[in-house]
Amino acid sequence: MIKRILLRLLLVLGLVVLVLVLNLVVFNIAASRVSEGTPISDPKPDKVALLVIDIQEGTTGATSALKSLVAQSEQLITRVNPILQDAHDRGYLIIYIRTEIANPLLNVLNNTMARGTAGAELDQRLLIIPGPVVVKRRGDSFMGTDLDQILIDHQIGKLLVVGLDAAQCVMRTVEAAYNRGYEIAIVEEAVISDSEESKARALDEFRELGVEVITMN
């Protein structure tokens, strides 16, 4: 009798683990997709938006479990804040982008960026200038959000990008912006990845795509 109960418990546990793993696989596949979008008409490169991607408590802040990103966070934010101020002074549109995970099964595995938690909010050290905040659930910041409409409404033709991860969410967002015909520039010192090697590969991919990689100088 006891053996039968244990076997049933193990079967249930195995099914739960399988469901969690399948959800994670599906999420990762969906997160890696890049939207095509509609090419923008009459792009105006003098109309610039600064995209600040995923600098939030669950990635760089107090609730993050991503040690490699946390280790780089102070230096990153020290560099990003002056860029934010300069963008504001130049009259650029500033758009903060943050990730929320709404899937309850995925939040069982890792709830550091679950909707409604501190980890889903912007890093408290980040300079906050009034402007749109886009909440995404995929790597591509355009997918399932109002980012397209915000940029169109402001007649944006050029995007300046900072944040993380250079090899993941920044990459997917840049690829999606490229598909739409935006002029794009990445600030080299103001993007990070889980390693310098990963960041270097991402920067090379940006250059191959025709994205401008600029320095703070």
C-alpha positions in Angstrom: 0.0 0.0 0.0 2.7 2.5 1.0 4.7 1.6 -2.1 1.7 2.2 -4.3 1.2 5.7 -2.7 4.8 6.5 -3.2 4.7 5.5 -6.8 1.7 7.7 -7.4 3.4 10.6 -5.6 6.5 10.1 -7.8 4.3 10.0 -10.9 2.5 13.2 -9.9 5.8 14.9 -9.1 7.3 13.7 -12.5 4.3 15.2 -14.3 4.6 18.5 -12.5 8.3 18.7 -13.4 7.5 17.8 -17.0 4.9 20.5 -17.3 7.3 23.1 -15.8 10.1 22.1 -18.2 7.7 22.2 -21.2 6.5 25.7 -20.1 10.1 26.9 -19.8 11.0 25.5 -23.3 7.9 27.1 -24.9 8.7 30.4 -23.1 12.3 30.4 -24.3 11.2 29.7 -27.9 8.7 32.5 -27.8 11.1 34.9 -26.1 13.6 34.4 -28.9 11.2 35.3 -31.6 11.6 38.7 -33.4 8.6 40.5 -34.8 8.7 41.8 -38.4 6.4 44.8 -37.8 5.5 47.4 -40.5 8.3 49.5 -42.0 8.0 53.1 -40.8 7.1 55.7 -43.3 9.1 58.9 -43.7 11.7 58.2 -40.9 13.1 61.3 -39.3 16.6 60.6 -37.9 16.5 63.9 -36.0 13.6 62.6 -33.9 15.4 60.3 -31.3 14.2 58.0 -28.6 16.4 56.5 -25.9 15.4 53.0 -25.0 16.4 51.8 -21.5 16.0 48.1 -21.5 15.5 45.8 -18.5 17.4 47.8 -15.9 15.2 46.6 -13.1 15.3 45.2 -9.6 15.0 41.6 -10.9 18.0 41.9 -13.2 20.4 44.4 -11.6 18.8 45.2 -8.3 18.3 43.9 -4.8 16.0 41.0 -5.8 18.1 39.7 -8.8 19.5 36.2 -8.8 21.7 37.0 -11.8 25.1 37.5 -10.1 27.0 38.4 -13.2 24.6 41.2 -14.0 24.4 42.5 -10.4 28.2 42.6 -10.3 28.2 45.0 -13.3 25.1 47.0 -12.2 26.7 49.8 -10.3 29.1 50.7 -13.2 26.2 50.3 -15.7 23.9 52.6 -13.9 26.7 55.1 -13.2 27.1 55.3 -17.0 23.4 55.2 -17.9 22.2 58.0 -15.7 24.3 60.7 -17.4 23.1 59.4 -20.7 19.5 59.8 -19.5 20.2 63.3 -18.3 21.9 64.2 -21.6 19.0 62.7 -23.6 16.5 64.7 -21.6 18.5 67.9 -22.1 18.5 67.2 -25.9 14.8 66.7 -26.0 14.9 63.0 -26.8 12.0 60.8 -26.0 13.0 58.5 -23.1 11.3 55.1 -22.9 11.9 52.8 -20.0 11.3 49.1 -20.8 10.9 46.5 -18.2 10.0 42.8 -18.1 7.2 41.1 -16.2 6.6 37.4 -16.1 2.9 36.6 -15.9 3.0 32.9 -16.4 2.4 31.3 -12.9 4.2 28.1 -13.8 7.3 29.9 -14.8 7.1 32.0 -11.6 7.2 28.7 -9.6 10.7 28.2 -11.1 11.8 31.8 -10.6 9.5 34.7 -9.4 12.1 37.4 -9.3 10.4 39.3 -12.1 6.8 38.2 -11.5 4.1 40.7 -12.2 3.4 42.8 -9.1 6.7 42.0 -7.4 9.6 44.4 -6.6 11.7 42.6 -9.2 9.4 43.7 -12.0 10.0 47.4 -11.2 12.8 49.7 -12.5 16.1 49.6 -10.5 15.8 52.2 -7.7 19.2 53.6 -8.6 18.1 54.5 -12.1 17.5 58.2 -12.9 13.7 58.4 -13.7 12.7 61.1 -16.1 9.0 61.4 -17.0 8.2 59.3 -20.1 6.6 56.1 -21.3 7.2 52.9 -19.5 6.7 49.8 -21.7 6.0 46.4 -20.0 7.1 43.4 -22.1 6.9 39.7 -21.7 9.2 38.7 -24.5 12.8 39.5 -25.5 11.5 41.7 -28.4 10.3 44.9 -26.8 7.9 45.5 -29.7 6.1 42.2 -29.4 2.8 42.5 -27.6 3.4 46.0 -26.4 2.6 49.6 -27.4 6.2 50.5 -28.3 5.4 50.6 -32.0 2.6 53.1 -31.5 4.6 55.3 -29.1 7.4 55.7 -31.6 5.0 56.4 -34.5 3.1 58.9 -32.4 6.3 60.8 -31.7 7.6 60.4 -35.3 10.8 58.8 -34.1 13.3 57.9 -36.7 16.4 57.0 -34.6 16.8 54.8 -31.5 19.6 55.0 -29.0 19.7 51.9 -26.9 21.2 51.1 -23.5 20.6 48.3 -21.0 20.7 44.5 -21.0 21.2 41.8 -21.9 23.1 42.7 -25.1 22.9 39.2 -26.4 19.3 38.6 -25.5 16.6 41.3 -25.0 18.7 44.1 -26.4 19.5 42.0 -29.4 15.9 40.9 -30.0 14.7 44.5 -29.7 17.4 45.9 -32.0 16.6 43.2 -34.6 12.9 44.1 -34.4 13.7 47.8 -34.8 15.9 47.0 -37.8 13.0 45.2 -39.4 11.0 48.4 -39.1 13.6 50.6 -40.7 14.8 52.6 -37.7 18.2 54.0 -37.5 19.8 52.5 -34.4 22.8 53.2 -32.2 24.1 51.2 -29.3 26.1 52.8 -26.5 28.9 50.4 -26.0 29.7 51.2 -22.4 26.0 51.3 -21.4 25.0 47.7 -22.4 26.0 44.6 -20.5 25.7 40.8 -20.9 26.5 37.8 -18.6 30.1 38.0 -19.7 32.5 40.3 -21.6 32.8 37.6 -24.3 29.0 37.4 -24.8 28.8 41.2 -25.0 31.7 41.4 -27.5 29.9 38.8 -29.8 26.7 40.8 -29.6 28.4 44.0 -30.5 30.0 42.3 -33.5 26.5 41.1 -34.5 25.1 44.6 -34.2 27.9 46.0 -36.5 27.2 43.2 -39.1 23.6 44.2 -39.0 24.5 47.8 -39.8 23.8 49.1 -36.3 26.0 52.0 -35.1 28.0 51.1 -32.0 29.0 54.4 -30.4 31.0 55.3 -27.2 30.1 57.7 -24.5 33.0 60.0 -25.6 
